[in-house]
Amino acid sequence: MNASLLAVLNNTERLLVAQTERAELAALDEDAAIDLEARIRRARNKYVGQYRRGASARVGEHGARGSAALRAERLAAARATRQSQGPGPEQAPEKAEPAAGRQGPPVTAEPTGDRALRSPRTEKQRAGTLAAGARRQAKRDSR
C-alpha cells in the first residue's frame, strides 16, 4: 500500500492493514485468521454504510446512488468537451460549419432521441413483450 493512502488512515486502520501483510498472515492460525477476516469485514461494512448514507443524501427524487454523483461528472465532462472541441470527428468537414442563423443541435447521420430506439427489430421485440403480457393477463382473468 502506498504512503499517501496510509497517511489518511487512523491508527486502528493502519494496524489492520499491517496485519494483512504476507508475513503476518503466514503466522496466523485458523482461529486468528477467522478473527482477522471478521474485523476486516466489519471495517469494510462500516465504510460501505457511510458511503451509502452520504450518497443517498445526494440522490434526487428518482435515480440511484451511483447516478447521483456520476451524472454530475458526466454532464461536466460533456460541457467541457462541447465548449473546447466543437463537432466530433464523425462529421464531415463540409458539414462542420453551421448555416448562418441556424439554431439548435447539429444534424448527425444517426437518429437521436426516440428515433434512435425505433427500428424494425425493437418494434417487433416491443410488440412481442406486449403480446406476452396480454396473454398472461388473459390467462389470469380466465381463472
Long-range contacts (C-beta under 8 A, 24 or more apart in sequence): 13-43, 16-40, 16-43
